[in-house]
Amino acid sequence: MRKFILTLLISLAASLLAQAQVEYLYIEAMGSAQLHGKEPSLVGDHLILHAKGNISPSLRYRLRQRFSIPIYDPKNPLNATDFLQITWDISPKWSLDAGKMPVNIGGYEWDDAPTEIYYWGDFINSIAQIYALAGTAWYRPAPGQNIYLQFSHSLLHLGHPDVFNVGLGWYGQIAPWWNTIWGFNCMDDPYRHRMGYLALGNRFQVGSLALELDLMYRRSLIQKSAGFDGSVIARLEYNIGRKWSLFAKGGWDYNDASNVDPQGIAYDQTVAPGTRYLFGGGGMEYYPLGNPNLRIHAVGWFDDRSRLFHATVGMTFRLNFIK
């Protein structure tokens, strides 16, 4: 019976894809040699399948599947699936997303694809899965302005199916040189602490020079008084033609030790109370073909938690099947 059902599902999927228009279909792979203090290693960082296209003039689909992490996790059966979503374009101004997708928090570091981040702040490092089952409504009041309302499974669920998140945000532009990813989220954890995240992501660009500045403030919405809990992440990038990119990136995460409930449980399940985390570094990227199909990187950074120097040198390539 199971084989019959599986065969039927595969047949239905094949029939659907046969009628769909594919915008792109490619595999992206990333590997590197890494050094953490005195410990060298060779790592296959990512192996990802990307697909995107149209089912009809008003229905779009997107799939991003990772093969370099466990496919199944009891706490998250779709553990290796980043995107598995359908988008319905209701009108030029309104659309709806449904399926597995990133939970929108705000900030450019949060919004980057896995292959674009070599090292990151404590907030992202403490969240095992940034993708969840969700529904998102999008409104576009003007070109370049996108407002969303999202309801999703909480990223802090720890295997609990009844823990949710609501987010409201804006992907927009204040000036030709100033773009934004701003968001506010009300996210529950299994302790029902109901965390509020306010994230202000800003990108300033003048010519070949760009600065991304992410500011985040975190606080339990049931906490009567609170010490500071927040993060600052900055990334400066300079592009030299189409083939070279130089960047420097650093950040600071802080959470006051007083931010615990009467039972001593942390209100913030991401950045632990008492955290003072500082990191920074930089690197270069080289695109031999002048496009994202092949990239070579060399990156180094330091953090005051491990007090070690970290380095990675590697390559990322895309194998395009449909483009």
Order of alpha helices (4+ residues) and beta strands (2+ residues): alpha-beta-beta-beta-beta-beta-alpha-alpha-beta-beta-beta-beta-beta-beta-beta-beta-beta-beta-beta
